[in-house]
């Protein structure tokens, strides 16, 4: 195969007033037409800087390519002007960015954003580009694509925004596709569909793919070769089979050891404060409904008739595809949304009857950890003020000295230094920002915490640290978690029970070990079969056959289903006319 891309001795530095940070050092690799190269490593290892160097997207200043050349089809990209690179980007080289919200124009509807490249690089008319844009939205798994075409990025979930980014990058059928963490925010079924579409593009057009990811399971099933980066350097490279069978560098072995595996036995857990006998469950949810008016007479049933209870000291995992209603349910439980119907009781108290002042007092006992640690922290505030703000709101610190002491205690509790209190969010890594978010949540001493995808933006080694931190905090402080995630392997390890959601409905609820060993609902089995296996002998195409693309409005007959206990503690959505074999 011909060499399509050659990176030779690339070194990139970022310059401050009196300092230089060398982000990439002497990086060299080749990408051949039609092959897939995986680049793995922790946050800060230089993966994304390398990708942006290829695309000519590094801000200069402060960034500078100090040494090296980047050759594409025999031409030097490092010698091209910005105007010349504009012709290359999108048409010849496409890129899927890691953070879709900061990459999409918030003032434009998503359809026209897909059309831009089609009109510019493929010379399509406006009507032709619209048809192609709708087709691309369907291809990446966005239902109701005609309706979604006219919506803005903020009207999509995080996973759906990432699908829009993938549609933009793939629209012009580029020769090289650079995918920077393209499936970080996606659930496993959509991830498998997206990667399968990328493979089809590769097979039909000979497209080369550079996949930057921290999911070694995806690398094992998708990539031909792998390079491992650490602190700006390549520490190991080889075929995927070689790297997984016999990793040579200690850093590579550490990454593989940190990878959560679905087939690994569940570690023994010691939860927090146990439910006192005779007391009601800490949280009770009865027939909760959250509907949204979508216009044109359409109603989105984001949460539809959900019931469960959560005991003190317990962790309930919530899994399901993007758009299944997981995050909406979590926000509704905290009454961040005013729900459409049903009831939520916290410590036996019905929340819907509380006035604004009473709800403010109640929120001292309930907290939330958000999905995106950077977007949820005010970039203009120091960490001391971000954490201390809730102490002020609830009157939990008398004077500046007591507030400072409490902030320092919280930082130490989540594994950070007290001196970090005077820094700003941009001065921290993604894992550190998530720890800051946890510290802020803990400031008001809550009993219940909704963890809304707290690991989705983190690499595997940092994920393992955050999971260990959450488990330690639960044991020390007696916390109760509603743990929302799309990584089923992580959910298995941290949860006592797991609930599966689909299209706003809960379709299965069981003890963690029971659900993973004996899934009864077809959708649960589809989710589990789509989880990437960290074994190069199992390709992603082997798993995708068990994933059914669900185009029907109600494929599981949920509207006619009853949620029944089919065995001790194992609940299932059973069609009224169906049966359990």
Secondary structure by P-SEA (a helix, b strand, c coil): ccccbbbcbbbbbbbcccccccccccccccccccbbbbbbbccccaaaaaaaaaacccccccccccbbbbbccccccccccaaaaaaaccccbbbbbccccccccccccaaaaaaccccccccccaaaaaaaaaaaaaaacccccccccccccccccaaaaaaaaaaaaacccccbbbbccccccccaaaaaaaaaaaaaaaaacbbbbbcccccaaaaaacccbbbbbccccccccccaaaaaaccccaaaaaaaaaccccccccccccccccccccccccbbbcbbbbbbbccccccccccccccccccccbbbbbbbccccaaaaaaaaaacccccccccccccccccccccaaaaaaaaccbbbbcccccccccccccaaaaaaaaaaaacccccaaaaaaaaaaaaaaacccccccccccccccaaaaaaaaaaaaacccccccccccccccccaaaaaaaaaaaaaaaaacbbbbbcccccaaaaaacccbbbbbccccccccccaaaaaaccccaaaaaaaaacccccccccccccccccccccccccccccccccccccccbbbbcccccccc
